Amino acid sequence: MQRRRQRIRNPSGEAALFRARAFVGFGIVLLALAFLAAWYFRLQVIDHDDYARQSEANRIKPRPVVPARGLIYDRKGRLLADNIPAYRIDVTPEEAGDIPRLLAELSRVVSLSPEEIARFEAARKGTRSFRAITLKARVGEEEVARFAVDRWRFPGVEVVPYLTRRYLHGDLFAHIVGYVGRTDEGDVQRYGANQVLYPHTGRTGLERYYDERLRGKIGYEQVETNVEGRALRSVGLVPAKAGTDLRLAVDLDLQQAMVMAFGEQHGSAIAIDPQTGEVLAMVSLPTFEPNLFVNGISQADYGRLVNDPSRPLFNRLVLGGVAPGSTLKPMIALAGLDAGVRRPEDRVLSTGMFYLPGTSRGWGDASRRGHGWTDLRKSISHSVNTYYYRLALDLGIERFDDYMGRYGFGAPTGIDLSGEIGGILPSPATKLAARKERWYPGDTVNIAIGQGDWKVTPLQLVRATAGLATGELRQPHLVAETRDGFDQPWTPLAVAPPVPISPSPANVEMVRLGMRDTMQPGGTGWRVASGAPYLMAGKTGTAQVVSRRGTAAVDPRSLPMHLRHRALFVGFAPAEQPSIALAIAVEGGGYGGAAAAPIARKIFDAWLLGKMPEADGEEAAAAAVHGDEDEAHDDATARPDFGNVATGGTFPPADVAVPSTVPGTRP
């Protein structure tokens, strides 16, 4: 057996190997310590500020502070729109997790209607998951208390206090003040990401036009929170800037009087101060309740409004247009004077019918017996159509359009409301564009009494009427003053400077005298002016929806409401020094002297005498009876029914001369 060799130990070698291994190990430890020291140095020195900010952000969270929306007052400082405290429930989908389960459990704590859930789901599909979405816009205090007990069960769900809009007078100012609605994704895309922080956005009326100023500027509050994210205390604040307050020129009492004056009738009316252009009152009837829209209108309420055939949501003042009828005659008379084709004393013979050369059918005056010799003042006060048929032809369509454009027709007035239309100023160009037809003298005759293709708004009519009252055209405006804080002074609103309506004050005065005669015995509006302790000037008018057949008049009361004539009135008072100018359109009213003028009298009385209208059906019935007598002087039955003949090609073309041989006129 081979003897196993015993290994001889080398203590010196083992010691050297140990030292080498120890050195390597020590080096590794030193490197690790150096790396750790460098890491700590980076954390504590280099990245200290960054991590300190992150740590602070975990403890201190910025919370947006939404400013109070600007308040809206009437001219006497009475509140029309304010803000009241409310609570809503917001859900952040990214933090909430399983949304269906969350909604099911949350509905046991607070009441959630199927409509609210459907609206939330629709908003969630179009909104990024990290953005909070309102689930329930109005939460009662009892529901807030119940939710606070179980809040830990609902991550991503917050009860948010906020200020909601309230309209103190409901439907009275719906078409002036308008309303706000909940901010949606479309508003964020339109105004920017910061818009999502505002709970409401202006939708209509002044709320929309002045939305950017009314909503103010967002502030931020620094809130210290615990590990559960619950707010403990506020440690800093960048204050929000409240929205701009608006003081309107509109008077609450006159607004109420205007609505009362209409009674159950539908239509629109506007009153302005002719000296300043300030809107004193304006209504579009029927109206609606704006508070329904503030936090989301129900489908039932919205369906009722949009399906109402009387269209309560439609603002007739800025979006609706009607043929002006005889209310246009004072402006046409002024155009004739300024153009030099008429003098105040020039007379035209009214025989009851007017014919163009080469035609066998004609245009009638209200009186089939005719009005006899008629000068400018009588043409206005008795509403003599023949005077204006001849005048329009003598002016020619080019000059006619030029002067009507100067008086503001065919263009928006510039009032501080969104969406105002310019209406239609009839011309060869507009007819060609609309119907691909050329212009004929018959068209000129039609538009001379405010019929045909005319479309004007009550705003345009009242602006021109106020221009006649003072000699200057002014921009109508609702807001008189603004202020940027309750402790700041009111600042007048800047508006465009006035422009003269005519280069000749004497010409304007002659037209005013004709309008004053209208409200005196013999004029078309004399009955409503009877007994007034002040002088008024005005002009009645009727815009026909259907026209007569042959020479027979159409009794509007025999027609369905939607086919009845629209009754119109424009005027101002006191006639010597006007402080109010009016334009009124009554849908289905029949005749201007019977339906619109009595409303004007009540509004004048309310403004000048402080007398509020009374609901008296007997007075309205009496006015309707007497209206037939008054309208013997008006133009309600002035337009014969020629179908397309009156504006079509059976008359001589526009370039065929029509002799001006009417006695008393100037060539």
C-alpha positions in Angstrom: 0.0 0.0 0.0 1.3 3.3 -1.1 1.8 5.6 1.7 -0.1 8.8 1.2 2.0 11.8 1.1 1.3 14.3 3.7 1.0 17.9 2.4 3.3 20.3 4.1 1.6 23.6 5.2 3.1 26.9 4.2 2.1 29.4 6.8 3.8 32.2 5.0 1.9 31.6 1.7 -1.4 31.2 3.5 -0.9 34.5 5.2 -0.1 36.2 1.9 -3.2 34.7 0.3 -5.3 35.9 3.2 -3.9 39.4 3.0 -4.6 39.5 -0.8 -8.2 38.3 -0.3 -8.7 40.7 2.6 -7.3 43.5 0.5 -9.7 42.7 -2.3 -12.6 42.4 0.1 -11.7 45.7 1.8 -11.4 47.3 -1.6 -14.9 46.1 -2.6 -16.2 47.4 0.7 -14.5 50.7 0.2 -16.0 51.0 -3.3 -19.4 50.1 -2.0 -19.0 52.7 0.7 -17.8 55.3 -1.8 -20.7 54.5 -4.1 -23.1 54.8 -1.2 -21.5 58.0 -0.1 -21.7 59.4 -3.6 -25.3 58.3 -3.8 -26.1 60.0 -0.5 -24.2 63.1 -1.7 -26.3 63.2 -4.8 -29.5 62.7 -2.8 -28.6 65.2 -0.1 -26.7 67.8 -2.0 -27.1 67.6 -5.8 -30.7 66.5 -6.0 -31.8 67.9 -2.7 -34.0 70.7 -4.1 -35.7 68.3 -6.5 -36.5 65.7 -3.9 -37.5 68.3 -1.4 -40.0 69.7 -3.8 -41.3 66.2 -4.5 -41.6 65.5 -0.8 -43.3 68.8 -0.2 -45.7 68.0 -3.1 -46.7 64.8 -1.4 -47.4 66.8 1.8 -48.5 70.1 0.2 -51.0 69.9 -2.6 -52.1 72.9 -4.7 -55.8 73.2 -4.9 -57.3 75.6 -7.5 -59.5 78.4 -6.1 -62.3 79.2 -8.5 -63.3 82.8 -8.4 -66.8 84.0 -7.9 -68.5 84.8 -11.2 -69.2 88.5 -11.7 -72.6 89.7 -10.5 -75.2 91.4 -12.8 -77.3 94.3 -11.6 -80.0 96.4 -13.2 -79.6 100.2 -13.6 -80.7 100.9 -10.0 -78.3 98.3 -8.5 -80.8 95.5 -8.0 -79.4 92.0 -8.4 -80.3 90.0 -11.5 -77.7 87.2 -11.3 -75.7 86.1 -8.3 -73.9 83.1 -6.9 -75.0 80.7 -4.1 -73.0 78.0 -2.3 -73.5 74.4 -3.5 -71.8 71.0 -3.5 -71.1 68.6 -6.4 -69.5 65.1 -6.6 -66.5 64.8 -8.9 -65.0 61.5 -10.0 -61.4 61.0 -11.3 -61.7 57.8 -13.4 -57.9 57.1 -13.2 -58.1 56.9 -9.4 -61.5 55.4 -9.1 -60.8 52.0 -10.6 -63.8 49.9 -11.4 -66.3 52.5 -12.4 -69.5 50.3 -12.7 -68.8 48.9 -9.2 -68.1 52.4 -7.8 -71.3 53.8 -9.2 -73.3 50.9 -7.8 -71.9 51.4 -4.3 -72.0 55.2 -4.4 -75.7 55.1 -5.4 -76.4 53.6 -2.0 -75.0 56.7 -0.3 -76.2 59.5 -2.6 -79.1 59.4 -5.0 -78.0 59.1 -8.6 -80.5 59.3 -11.4 -80.2 57.3 -14.6 -79.8 60.6 -16.5 -76.9 61.7 -14.2 -75.1 58.4 -14.7 -75.7 58.5 -18.5 -74.3 62.0 -18.6 -71.3 61.0 -16.6 -70.6 58.0 -18.8 -70.8 60.2 -21.9 -68.4 62.7 -20.5 -66.0 60.0 -19.4 -65.7 58.7 -23.0 -64.6 62.1 -24.2 -62.4 63.2 -21.3 -58.9 62.1 -20.3 -58.9 59.7 -17.3 -56.8 62.0 -15.1 -59.4 64.8 -15.2 -62.2 65.0 -12.7 -65.7 64.6 -14.1 -68.8 65.9 -12.4 -71.1 63.0 -11.5 -73.8 64.9 -9.6 -74.0 68.7 -9.9 -76.2 69.4 -6.9 -75.7 67.5 -3.7 -77.7 68.2 -0.5 -76.1 68.7 2.9 -77.5 65.4 4.2 -76.0 63.5 1.3 -72.7 65.3 1.9 -72.7 64.1 5.5 -73.5 60.5 4.5 -70.7 60.5 2.0 -68.2 61.9 4.5 -68.7 58.9 6.7 -67.9 56.4 3.9 -65.4 58.5 2.0 -62.6 56.0 2.5 -64.5 53.5 0.4 -64.5 55.7 -2.7 -61.1 56.5 -4.0 -61.0 59.2 -6.7 -64.4 60.6 -5.5 -64.6 64.1 -4.0 -67.3 66.4 -2.7 -66.4 69.8 -4.1 -67.9 73.0 -2.7 -68.5 75.7 -5.3 -70.6 78.6 -6.2 -73.5 78.1 -8.6 -75.3 80.7 -10.7 -78.8 81.9 -9.7 -81.1 84.1 -11.7 -83.3 86.0 -9.2 -86.0 87.0 -11.6 -86.2 83.8 -13.6 -87.7 84.1 -17.1 -88.0 87.9 -16.9 -84.4 88.5 -18.2 -83.8 85.1 -19.9 -83.1 86.7 -23.3 -81.0 89.5 -21.9 -78.8 88.0 -19.1 -79.0 84.5 -20.7 -77.7 81.6 -18.8 -74.6 79.5 -18.0 -74.1 75.8 -18.4 -71.7 73.2 -17.0 -68.3 73.4 -18.6 -67.8 70.5 -21.0 -65.0 69.2 -23.2 -66.0 71.4 -26.0 -65.4 74.5 -23.8 -62.0 73.2 -22.9 -61.1 72.8 -26.6 -62.5 76.2 -27.4 -61.0 78.2 -24.5 -58.0 76.1 -23.3 -57.2 73.5 -20.7 -57.6 76.0 -17.8 -61.3 76.3 -18.7 -62.0 72.9 -17.1 -61.4 74.5 -13.7 -64.4 76.8 -14.1 -67.7 75.0 -13.2 -69.8 77.0 -15.6 -69.4 78.7 -19.0 -71.7 81.3 -20.5 -74.1 79.9 -23.1 -76.4 82.7 -24.2 -77.1 86.4 -23.6 -74.7 88.6 -21.6 -73.4 85.5 -19.8 -71.9 84.4 -23.1 -70.9 87.8 -24.5 -69.0 88.8 -21.4 -68.0 85.3 -20.3 -64.3 85.9 -20.2 -64.7 88.9 -18.0 -67.4 87.5 -15.8 -65.6 84.3 -14.9 -62.5 86.0 -13.4 -59.0 84.4 -12.9 -58.2 81.1 -11.1 -56.2 81.2 -7.9 -54.4 78.5 -6.0 -54.4 77.4 -2.3 -51.5 75.3 -0.8 -53.1 72.6 1.4 -51.2 70.3 3.8 -52.5 66.7 3.7 -51.9 63.5 5.7 -50.9 60.1 4.2 -54.5 59.5 3.2 -54.7 62.7 1.3 -57.1 64.3 3.7 -56.6 68.1 3.9 -55.3 69.3 7.3 -54.6 73.0 6.9 -53.9 75.7 4.4 -50.3 76.9 4.3 -50.3 79.3 1.4 -52.7 81.1 -1.0 -52.5 82.8 -4.4 -55.9 84.6 -4.3 -58.3 84.2 -7.2 -59.5 87.3 -9.0 -63.3 87.6 -8.9 -65.1 88.2 -12.2 -66.2 91.6 -13.4 -69.5 92.9 -12.2 -71.9 94.3 -14.8 -74.4 97.1 -14.2 -77.0 97.1 -17.0 -78.9 100.1 -18.3 -82.0 97.9 -18.2 -84.6 98.8 -15.6 -86.3 96.0 -13.7 -89.6 97.9 -13.4 -89.8 98.8 -17.0 -88.9 95.2 -18.0 -91.8 94.0 -15.9 -94.1 96.6 -17.4 -93.1 95.6 -20.9 -94.0 91.9 -20.2 -97.3 92.9 -18.6 -98.2 95.2 -21.5 -98.0 92.2 -23.9 -100.4 90.1 -21.8 -100.8 86.7 -23.4 -99.5 87.9 -26.8 -96.2 86.8 -28.4 -93.6 89.0 -29.9 -90.7 91.3 -29.1 -90.1 94.8 -27.9 -87.1 97.0 -27.1 -86.9 100.4 -25.5 -83.7 102.5 -25.5 -82.6 105.9 -24.3 -82.3 107.8 -27.6 -79.8 110.2 -26.0 -77.3 107.4 -25.1 -78.2 104.2 -26.9 -78.7 102.4 -23.6 -81.2 99.6 -23.6 -83.9 100.3 -21.0 -85.8 97.1 -21.5 -86.2 94.3 -24.1 -88.3 91.2 -24.2 -88.7 88.3 -26.5 -92.0 86.4 -25.7 -92.6 83.7 -24.9 -89.6 83.2 -22.7 -88.2 80.4 -20.5 -86.7 79.6 -17.1 -82.9 80.0 -17.3 -82.2 78.4 -13.9 -83.1 75.0 -15.5 -79.9 75.1 -17.6 -77.3 76.1 -14.9 -76.4 72.6 -13.7 -77.7 70.5 -16.6 -81.3 70.6 -17.8 -83.3 67.4 -17.8 -84.3 65.8 -21.1 -88.0 66.2 -20.2 -87.6 70.0 -19.6 -85.4 70.5 -22.7 -87.7 68.5 -24.9 -90.7 70.6 -23.8 -88.8 73.8 -24.7 -87.5 72.8 -28.1 -90.8 71.2 -29.1 -92.9 74.2 -28.2 -94.2 75.7 -31.5 -93.9 79.2 -30.0 -90.1 78.8 -29.7 -89.4 80.3 -26.3 -85.7 79.7 -26.6 -85.5 81.8 -29.8 -84.4 85.3 -29.2 -86.6 87.3 -31.6 -84.6 90.5 -30.8 -81.3 89.5 -32.3 -82.1 86.4 -34.3 -85.5 87.1 -35.7 -86.4 89.3 -38.6 -89.7 90.6 -39.9 -90.9 92.8 -42.8 -91.0 96.3 -41.3 -94.3 97.4 -43.0 -95.1 101.0 -42.7 -92.7 101.6 -39.8 -90.1 102.1 -42.5 -91.9 105.1 -44.0 -90.3 107.8 -41.8 -86.9 106.6 -42.9 -87.8 106.5 -46.5 -89.3 110.0 -46.2 -86.0 111.2 -44.8 -84.1 109.6 -47.6 -86.3 111.4 -50.1 -85.6 114.8 -48.5 -81.8 114.1 -48.1 -81.5 112.9 -51.7 -83.3 116.1 -53.0 -86.1 114.3 -54.8 -88.8 115.6 -52.4 -89.4 118.8 -50.5 -91.7 118.8 -47.4 -94.4 120.7 -49.3 -94.4 118.5 -52.5 -97.7 116.7 -52.9 -98.7 113.4 -54.5 -102.3 112.5 -55.4 -103.6 109.3 -53.8 -106.6 108.0 -55.7 -106.7 104.6 -54.0 -104.6 102.6 -56.5 -101.2 103.0 -58.0 -100.2 101.6 -61.4 -96.9 101.2 -63.2 -97.0 102.1 -66.9 -98.0 99.1 -69.0 -99.7 97.2 -66.2 -103.4 96.7 -65.6 -103.2 95.7 -62.0 -101.9 98.0 -59.3 -100.9 98.6 -55.7 -103.5 100.0 -53.4 -103.8 102.4 -50.5 -105.5 101.4 -47.4 -108.4 103.6 -48.3 -109.9 102.6 -51.6 -111.3 106.1 -51.9 -107.7 107.4 -51.8 -106.2 110.0 -49.5 -106.2 112.9 -51.9 -103.3 115.3 -52.1 -100.6 114.2 -49.7 -97.5 116.0 -48.6 -94.7 114.5 -46.4 -96.3 115.0 -43.0 -99.6 113.5 -44.2 -97.9 110.6 -45.9 -96.5 109.6 -42.5 -99.5 110.3 -40.3 -102.0 108.8 -42.6 -99.6 106.1 -43.9 -100.3 106.9 -47.6 -98.8 104.1 -49.7 -98.9 106.0 -53.0 -96.5 108.6 -51.7 -93.9 106.0 -51.1 -94.5 103.9 -54.2 -93.7 107.0 -56.2 -90.9 108.1 -53.9 -89.1 104.8 -54.1 -89.2 104.8 -57.9 -87.9 108.3 -58.1 -85.1 107.5 -55.7 -84.2 104.4 -57.7 -83.1 101.1 -56.1 -79.4 102.1 -55.8 -80.0 105.3 -53.9 -82.8 103.6 -51.9 -80.5 100.9 -50.7 -77.7 103.4 -50.0 -79.9 105.5 -47.7 -81.4 102.5 -45.9 -77.9 101.1 -45.4 -76.9 104.5 -43.8 -79.8 104.1 -41.4 -78.4 100.7 -40.2 -80.6 98.3 -42.1 -78.9 95.2 -43.6 -76.2 95.1 -40.9 -76.0 94.2 -37.2 -76.4 97.1 -34.7 -73.4 96.0 -32.6 -75.3 95.4 -29.4 -73.4 93.4 -26.8 -75.2 90.1 -27.5 -73.8 87.2 -29.5 -75.3 86.0 -32.7 -77.0 89.2 -33.9 -78.1 89.0 -37.5 -78.0 91.8 -40.1 -81.3 91.0 -41.6 -82.0 91.6 -45.3 -81.9 94.9 -47.2 -83.6 94.1 -50.5 -81.5 94.8 -53.6 -80.9 93.4 -57.1 -77.9 91.6 -55.7 -79.7 89.9 -52.9 -82.6 88.9 -55.1 -80.3 87.5 -57.8 -78.4 85.5 -55.1 -81.5 84.2 -53.4 -83.8 83.4 -56.4 -81.6 83.8 -59.5 -84.1 86.5 -60.7 -83.5 90.0 -61.9 -84.9 93.2 -60.3 -88.0 94.9 -61.7 -89.8 98.2 -60.8 -92.5 96.1 -59.1 -89.9 95.0 -56.6 -89.1 98.6 -55.8 -92.8 99.4 -55.3 -93.1 96.4 -52.9 -90.2 97.4 -50.7 -91.4 101.0 -50.6 -94.0 100.0 -48.0 -91.8 97.6 -46.1 -93.0 94.4 -47.8 -91.3 92.1 -50.2 -87.9 90.7 -49.3 -87.3 92.9 -46.3 -86.1 91.4 -43.0 -85.3 93.7 -40.1 -84.8 93.1 -36.4 -86.5 95.2 -33.7 -83.0 96.3 -32.8 -82.5 97.9 -36.2 -85.9 99.5 -36.1 -85.4 101.0 -32.6 -81.9 102.3 -33.5 -83.2 104.1 -36.6 -86.2 105.5 -34.6 -84.0 106.8 -31.9 -81.9 108.4 -34.6 -84.9 110.2 -35.9 -85.7 111.3 -32.3 -82.3 112.9 -31.7 -80.7 113.3 -35.1 -77.9 110.8 -34.3 -77.5 107.1 -34.7 -76.1 105.4 -31.6 -75.0 101.9 -30.9 -77.5 100.1 -28.6 -75.9 98.5 -25.6 -77.1 96.7 -22.5 -74.2 97.2 -20.1 -73.7 100.7 -18.8 -70.9 100.2 -16.3 -68.4 97.6 -15.1 -66.3 97.1 -12.0 -63.4 94.7 -11.2 -64.3 94.2 -7.5 -66.8 95.3 -5.0 -64.4 97.9 -3.6 -63.6 99.3 -7.0 -65.5 102.2 -8.7 -67.9 101.6 -11.6 -66.4 102.4 -15.0 -68.7 103.4 -17.9 -68.6 101.1 -20.9 -66.9 102.5 -24.0 -69.2 102.5 -27.0 -68.9 103.7 -30.6 -69.5 107.5 -31.0 -72.8 108.5 -32.6 -73.1 109.5 -36.2 -75.6 112.0 -37.7 -78.6 110.3 -39.3 -78.9 113.2 -41.8 -76.8 116.2 -42.8 -79.9 118.4 -42.5 -81.5 118.8 -39.0 -84.5 120.5 -40.7 -85.2 117.4 -42.7 -85.2 115.3 -39.6 -87.5 117.7 -37.9 -90.0 117.4 -40.7 -90.1 113.7 -40.3 -90.5 114.0 -36.6 -93.5 116.3 -37.1 -95.1 113.7 -39.4 -94.6 111.0 -36.6 -96.1 113.4 -34.1 -99.1 113.9 -36.3 -99.5 110.1 -36.4 -100.4 110.2 -32.7 -102.8 113.1 -33.1 -106.5 113.0 -34.3 -106.6 111.8 -37.9 -103.3 109.8 -37.5 -103.2 106.0 -37.5 -102.2 105.9 -33.8 -104.3 108.7 -32.4 -106.5 106.5 -30.2 -103.7 105.2 -28.0 -102.3 108.7 -27.5 -105.6 110.1 -26.4 -105.5 111.5 -22.9 -101.7 111.2 -22.4 -100.2 114.1 -20.4 -97.2 114.1 -22.8 -96.7 114.2 -26.5 -95.6 111.1 -28.3 -94.4 110.5 -31.9 -94.7 107.2 -33.6 -95.6 105.1 -36.7 -97.8 102.1 -36.9 -97.2 99.3 -39.3 -98.4 95.9 -40.3 -96.2 93.1 -41.9 -98.4 90.8 -43.9 -97.8 87.0 -43.7 -100.5 86.4 -46.4 -101.7 89.1 -48.8 -105.1 90.0 -50.1 -106.8 88.5 -53.1 -107.5 91.1 -55.8 -108.9 94.1 -54.1 -110.5 92.3 -51.1 -108.9 92.9 -47.7 -108.0 90.0 -45.5 -109.3 90.1 -42.0 -106.4 88.7 -40.0 -108.7 87.5 -37.2 -110.1 85.0 -39.7 -106.7 83.4 -40.2 -104.8 80.8 -38.1 -102.4 82.5 -35.7 -99.3 81.7 -37.6 -100.7 83.3 -40.8 -102.0 86.5 -39.1 -100.3 89.8 -39.8 -97.6 91.0 -37.5 -98.5 94.2 -35.8 -95.7 96.8 -35.5 -95.0 100.1 -33.8 -92.1 102.5 -33.5 -92.0 105.7 -31.7 -90.5 108.0 -29.0 -91.7 110.2 -26.2 -91.9 112.9 -25.0 -91.9 114.2 -28.6 -90.2 117.5 -27.6 -87.3 116.0 -25.7 -87.3 112.2 -26.1 -86.1 110.0 -23.2 -87.4 106.7 -24.6 -87.7 105.2 -28.1 -89.6 101.9 -28.8 -89.9 99.2 -31.4 -92.6 96.6 -31.0 -93.6 93.5 -33.0 -96.6 91.5 -32.1 -96.9 88.1 -33.7 -100.4 87.4 -35.0 -101.5 90.8 -33.7 -103.3 91.8 -36.8 -102.9 95.6 -37.2 -100.3 97.9 -35.8 -102.7 100.5 -34.5 -104.8 97.9 -32.7 -102.2 95.5 -31.2 -98.8 97.1 -31.1 -99.6 100.8 -30.4 -101.6 100.1 -27.1 -98.5 98.2 -25.8 -96.4 101.2 -26.6 -98.7 103.5 -24.7 -98.4 101.3 -21.6 -94.6 101.2 -21.8 -94.5 105.0 -22.3 -96.7 105.4 -19.3 -94.6 103.1 -17.2 -91.4 104.9 -18.0 -92.6 108.5 -18.0 -95.4 108.4 -15.4 -94.4 105.3 -13.3 -97.8 103.7 -14.1 -97.6 99.9 -14.3 -99.9 98.2 -16.8 -103.0 96.5 -15.7 -104.3 93.2 -17.1 -107.6 94.4 -18.7 -109.0 92.2 -21.4 -111.8 94.7 -22.1 -109.4 97.4 -23.2 -107.6 95.0 -25.5 -110.9 93.9 -27.0 -112.0 97.6 -27.5 -108.7 98.3 -29.2 -109.2 95.4 -31.6 -112.6 96.7 -32.5 -111.5 100.3 -33.1 -108.4 99.0 -34.9 -110.3 98.3 -38.0 -111.3 101.9 -38.2 -107.8 103.1 -37.5 -106.3 100.8 -40.0 -108.3 102.4 -42.8 -105.2 104.7 -42.7 -102.6 102.1 -42.3 -101.0 99.7 -44.7 -102.4 96.4 -43.4 -104.2 95.7 -46.6 -102.0 97.7 -48.9 -100.4 95.0 -50.9 -102.4 93.2 -53.5 -101.7 89.5 -54.2 -100.0 89.2 -57.6 -98.2 86.0 -56.7 -94.9 86.3 -58.5 -96.2 89.0 -60.7 -95.4 91.7 -58.3 -91.7 90.8 -58.2 -91.5 88.8 -61.4 -91.1 89.4 -65.1 -94.4 90.8 -66.3 -93.5 94.3 -65.3 -91.0 96.4 -67.4 -87.4 95.5 -66.5 -85.6 97.7 -64.1 -83.8 99.5 -66.9 -87.0 100.7 -68.5 -87.8 104.3 -67.6 -91.0 104.9 -65.6 -92.2 108.5 -66.3 -92.4 110.7 -63.2 -95.5 112.6 -64.1 -97.3 112.6 -60.7 -98.6 116.1 -60.1 -96.7 118.0 -57.4 -93.5 116.0 -57.5 -90.1 117.3 -58.5 -88.4 115.8 -61.5 
